[in-house]
Amino acid sequence: MNNLWLIIQREYLTRVKKRSFILMTILTPIIMVAFIVIVGFIFAYQGDKTRIAVKNDSDIKVVLPSQGSKTVFVNKKEHLDTLKNNYKESDFDGVLYIPPVSNMNNDWHVQYFSEQQLSLVIKENIEGKIAKQLRRYKIKALNINEKDLANIENTNVALDETNLSINEAGELEEKETKNSAAIATILGTIMGFMVYIVLFVYGMMVMRSVMEEKMTRIVEVMISSVKPFELMLGKIIGVGGVGLTQFLIWGILGTGLLFVAQFFMPEIDPSQIDMANAPSATDMDDMQAKVYEVMELVSEQNWGLIFFSFIFYFLGGYFLYASLFAAVGSAMGDDLGEGQSLTLPITIPIILAIYIMFAVINNPNSTLATWSSIFPLFSPIVMPARIPFEPAWWELGLSMIVLLATSIFFVWLSGRIYRVGILMYGKKVSLKELGKWMFYKD
């Protein structure tokens, strides 16, 4: 046990003290926060205003507000040809012509004259504002009650879900439930991706560490003092500790930097807000109600189970795959290209698991979801994505037991490969050869 602890300390401290680790751990959150601030300044940049002369020959009172907008509209009474010929001298960027309304068809074309094209945002802004006012004009011209029309157009259908269950007396009980599929989807995707990244990044880190020590012959000295299994297990735990340390620092440093960055973000000038497109009081109330509903759904999640399950599958998946990467690293020689055939059987299940995760999120109660979240090579990624959807307790329990047993078995199995491969040089190793190493006697 003392030897194992010394190996863990060595693996951990050697990497944590490296200049590259310190720089990447500190610079990564700084770069990310700086990126967010820069993007904020880019979107806050107003740029030059576009001035457009408006010639309105229709019966519609078209109002194109320019206060606070990047686009300034100025109504002009001159003849259209005069405006087209002299718009530059009048310091305009173009001329917008609104023709008379000749019919009540759905399509109505307005024209814009300029040497330069409008941006997509300005074009959609003009079309949207004119379309709203044309709609009001048609409603009035056709003598339609606008309130009745609004009631027809704004018909919403809400699907209420009711949970059915059988109580102890054998009676059917109904309980109204709130659908939290959106929250569960977001949480599941985030957790699944985090485990996926950890398995790849830190699993490969374990493999490279084993390869470096083998090629530099350092391992020959270490094997004289410790058992190969202790060396492999200490390396896995030490590198895992480095990963957890890095994530912890990123979380603390990133949160602190985001708090500081908010004081440097550009402020929104109220005069720049386009009040014509601003949400109404009713829309604001609806938005606020939706925000409260989302917050309530978030608070109702079983965060204790989610956190515990995430840590369990995080560690279980890491030990399972890191042991396999360590075994492959011990079998590799100087030619890294030859070792790609050995890593392929390990990386394929990880890649398949991430694709299965997307299918499972869309249908979390399918047969694929059930068995892929139990299969130990997929469960570290798939089951965390299912946890927010509240899978059956027997599925979660069976998945954890199978993953725990498989992780222990793979660590033991990888140790048997490691003890042979770490001291073998100059031989091209195949998967068949690795299978033979498992049964070599000590």
N, C-alpha and C positions, 0 to 999 in steps of 0.2 A: 504493500500500500504506500509506503514511503517513496519507493521508486516511481510509482504512478504519479504521486503528487509532485515530485521533482520534475518529471517529464511535462506535466501540465503547466507548471510554472515556467519551465524553459520555453515551451511552445508559445505560451501567452506573452511573456515579457519580451521575448525576441522580436515578435511581430509588433507589439504595441510601441516599442521603443524605436522602431524604424522610422527614419525621416519621411519616407513615402507614406507610411500609415498616418503619421501626425498631420502631414500636409493635406492628404486626401480627406481625412476626417474633419479637419477644420475648414478647408476650402470648399468642400461640396455644399454644405448648407449656405455658406456665404455666396457662392456662385448662384445657387438657386434663388435665394432671396433677392440678390442683385438683379437677376433676370426678371423677377416679378416686378420690382420697382421700375426697371427700364421699360417693361411692357406697359406699366401704368402711365409713365410719361409719354410714351408713344401714342396711346389712345387718348390722352388728355390734350395732346397737341392739336390746336385748332386749325392752324395753317391759314392760308389766304382765303378770304371770303369770295364766293361766286356771286356776282351781281347779274340778275336777269331782268330784262325789260319784258313786261307782260302786256300783250294786246288782247283784250277780251271783247269779242264781237257776239257773244252769246247772251241769252236772257238770264243766265245763271250768275248770281252774285258770287263769284269765285274769290275766296279769301285765302291767300297764300302768305301766312305770317312769316315775317323775317326776323323778328326780335329774338335774339339769343341763338339764331341758327347760323350755320356756316354759309347758308344760301340766302341772299337778300333779293326779294322780289319787289319791283317797282312798277306800278300800273302806269301805262302811258296811253295817251289818246291820239298820238300821231298815226298817220297811215302806215300800214304794215310795211310797204316797200321803203318808206322813209326810214323806219326803224331798222330794217335789214341793212340798208346802205350806210347808216350812220351810228350803229350801235357801239362800234369801237371808239369813235370820237366822244361818245357820251359816257365812256368808261363802263360799258357793259360787256359781259362775257358772251351773251347771246340773247335771243329774242324768243319768248314763248308765246305762241299764237293759239288762242282758244276760239274755234269757229262756232257759228250758230248751231243750235241743236235742231237737226232736220227731222229726226224720227226718235222713237222710243226703243230702238233696238239696244241690245246689250253692249255692242261695241261703239265706241266714240273715239275718234282720233284727234288729238291735239298735236301741234307741230312745234318743233324747236329748231331754230336757225342759228348756226354758229360754225366757226372754223374748227372748233374743238368739240369732241364728244363729251357728254355728261358722264359723271361717274355713276355706277350702278346704284349707289345709295341715294344720290340726288334724284335720279330718274324714278326710282320706286317711291321716293317721298312725294314727288309731284303727282305721279299717277294715283297714289293713295289718297291724297288730299282732294284732288279734283273728283275722284270717283265717289267719295263720301258726299260731296256737295251736289254732284249730278244725281245721286240716289235721292236726296231730299227733293230736288227739283222734279224728278219723275213721280215721286209719291204725291206731291202737291198737284202736278198737272193731271194725273190720273184719278185724282180725288179719292185717294186711299187713306184710311185712318192709320197714321203712323204707329200709334200705340198697339193696335191690333196686329199690324204687320210685325212689330217687334216681338210680340208674344208668340207669334208663329215661328219666327226665325230663331228665337232664343230658347227653343224647347230643349231641355237637357234631360238625359236619362241617367239615373244613378242606380248602380247595382249594389243592393244591400246583401251582405252575406250572413247566414245563420248557421251556427255550428250545431250539429246533431250528435247527441251522446245518450248512452243508456245508463241510468243511475243504478244504485244498489238494489232498488226495489224492482228493477227490470222495466222501468218506465222510460219513455222517450222524453228527453229534455232538449229544449231549444235555447240557444244563447247567441245573442247578436255579437258578431265579431267585426273587427276593423281589418281591412286588407292592408298588410304591411309588406306586400311583395316588392315594392320599389325599394324600401329600406333594406330588406333582406337581400335583394339583388346587388345593391351597392356594397353592403358589408361583405357578402360572400365573395364578390369579385376581388375586393381589396385583399381579403385574407388569403384567398387562393393564390393570387399573384405574389404576395409577399413570401409565402412558403415556396413557391416556384423559383423565385429569385434566389432565396437562401440556399435551396438545394443545389442550384447550378453554381452560383458564385463560390460559396464556401466549400462545397463538395470538390470543386475543381482546385480550390486552394489547398485542400488536404492532399490531393493527388500530386500537385506540383511540389509540395513540401517533401513528400516521400521520395519523389524522383530526384530532387536536388540532393538530399542526403545520401541517396544510393549512388549517384554519379560522382559525388565528391568523396565517397568512401568514409564519410563521418559515421555512418551507421555501423560499420564494422567495429569501431571502438565502443559504441553505445551498447551493441548486442552482447559484449563481453560482461556488462554489468547488469543489464535488465533483460527480461524476457521479451521476445518479439511482440507478444500479445499486449503486454503492458506498454510497449513503445507505441504501438498502433493506437491503442485506446487513449493514451495520454495525448497523442497528436490530435486525435479527433476532438477530444474535450477542450484542449487548449485553443485550437482554431475556432471552435464553436464559441468559446468565451470571447475571443477577439471580435467575432461577428456581433455578439450581443452588446459588447462594449461600444462598438461603432454605432449600432442602431440607437443605443441609449444616448450617446453624445449628440448624434444627429437630431434626435427628438428634442433634447433640452436646448441645444444651441440654435436649432431651427426655430423653435417657439420663441426664444428670446430675441432672435434677429427679426422675426416677423413683427413682434411687439414694437421694436425700435423703428422698423422700416415704415410703420404706419404714420410716423411723424414726418417722414420725408416724402410721402406720396403726395402728388399734386392734388390740390383742393378743387372741387367742382364749383365753378362760378354759377350761381343761380341764374344769372342773366343769359347763360349759354344753354339753359334747358328749353327745349322746344315745347311750349305749353300746349300747342295744338295737338301734339301726340302724347301728352302726359296722361297717365291713367286717371279716370274719374274717381270721385269719392266712393262710388259703389265698387269699382274695380279694386280700389285700395282695401276696402273692407273684405272683399273676397280673397285677395292676396294674403291679408293678415290672418284670416280664418284658416287658409291652407297652411300657412307657416305654423300656426298653433297646432294644427292637426298632425303635421309632420313631426313637430317636437314631441307631441304626445306619443306618437307611434315609436319614436326613437327611445323615449323614456320607458316604454313598455317592453322593450327587448330584454331578454334574459341575459344581461351583461355578465353575470357571474359565470354562467355556463359557456357563453361565447369566449370569454377571456381564458377560462380553464382549458377549454377544448382547443383553442388556438395554440396555447403554450404546449399542450400535450402533443398535438400533431406536428407542431414546429420541431420539437425535440425528437419525437419518434421518427419523423421523416428524415431529419438531419442525420441521426445516428445510423439509420438504415442505409441511406445513399452514401454518406461519408465513408462508411466502412467499405462499401463496394469500390468507391473511388480510391481509397487507400490500398486496397488489394490490387487494383489495376495499376496504380502507380508503382507498387513494389515489383510488378512483373515487367514493366517497361524498361527498355534499354536506352541507349543514346539516341536512337532513331525514333523521334516522336511520331513520324508518319506511320510507322508500323503499329504504334499503340492505338491509333484511331479505331482499328477494328475491335479492340478490347473495350473501348469506352462506348461504342455504339449501342450495345445491349443495355447499358445503364441509362443513356440519355433518351432512348426511344420511349420507355415508360413515362419519363417526366414530361416529354413533349405531348404524348398521347393524353396524359392526365389533364393538361391545360385545355386541350380541345374538348375532352369529356366534360370538364368543368362548365364550359359555355353551354353545352347541351343540357346539363343537369340544372343549371340556373333557370333555363326556360321551362323545364319540367322536373321539378325537384322530387316528385313522388313516383317517377317512372321506375321500371325494372332496371334500366341502365343505371339510374341514380342510386338505387339500393345496393346493387352488387359491386359497382365501381367504388362506392364509398366504404365497402368492406374489404375489397381486394387490397392488400397492404402496399403494393407498388403504386397504386392510384390514390388511396385514401388520404395521405398527407395533404394532397391538394384538393381532392373532391369533397371530402367530408367537411372541412372548414367552410366551404362554399354552401353546404347544405344546412349547417347549424342554424343560421337565422331563420330558415324555413321550418324549424322545429321537427326534425325527423323522429321516428318512433324510438323509444328508449332502448328497445332490444337491438335496433340497428346501430345506435351509437355505442352501446356497451360492447356488442360483438366486434365492431370495427376497432375499438380501442384495445380489446384483448388480443385480436389477431395482429394488430400493428405492433403491440408490445412484444408478443412472442416472436414475431418475424424479425423485429429489430435485434433482439437478443441473439436469435439464431444466425442472422447475417453477420453480426459483429463477431461471433464465434467462428463462423465459416470463413470470413475474410481474414481472421487472425491466422487460420491454418494456411491460407494462401500466402499471407504476408511473411510468415516465418521462413518459407522456402524462397519466395521471389526476391526478398530484400537482399539476399546474399548470392544471388545468381547473376552472372554477368556473361555477356557475349553470346547469348542464345536467344533466337527469335521464338517468342512464346505465342502459342495459339490458345483458343478457348478450350480445346481438348486437353492441352497440357495443364491448364489451370485446374481442370477437373481432376486430374491425377494428383495434383499437389494436396488436394483436400484430404486424401486418404493416406498420405505419407505418415509413417509412424514417427513419433518424437525421438 
